[in-house]
Amino acid sequence: MEKRTARLTVLVDPQKKATFEKLCEQEDVTPSQKIRQFMREYIEQALGPDWQQQVFNTED
């Protein structure tokens, strides 16, 4: 679980947003939870499951 939060603003087509929200509701997850899941999966696909151990300074 993440220790800190940061805001990410994304502009999307209103119809896609509404469809995404309905799909999330069907899965009983919030849109934020689903986006965080997508991000984790993408990062792990690109960098591997131990990506946090790599030399990335995210505390700046």
C-alpha positions, -999 to +999 in steps of 0.1 A: +000+000+000+012+035-008+023+057+020+017+090+003-008+103-022-003+126-052-030+140-074-031+131-111-054+150-133-064+134-166-087+149-192-108+123-209-138+122-232-170+125-211-186+094-227-155+073-219-154+086-184-191+076-178-186+042-193-155+036-172-174+046-141-202+022-149-177-006-154-160+001-122-193+001-104-200-033-118-167-045-104-174-028-070-143-007-072-138+030-074-124+046-106-093+056-085-088+020-074-089+008-110-065+035-122-040+026-094-044-011-105-037-002-141-007+018-131+008-010-109+003-035-137+019-012-163+049-004-141+055-040-132+052-051-169+077-025-179+101-027-149+094-060-132+078-068-098+108-054-079+105-020-095+105-002-061+140-015-054+154+002-086+171+035-083+142+060-087+141+089-063+104+097-058+108+118-027+118+151-044 
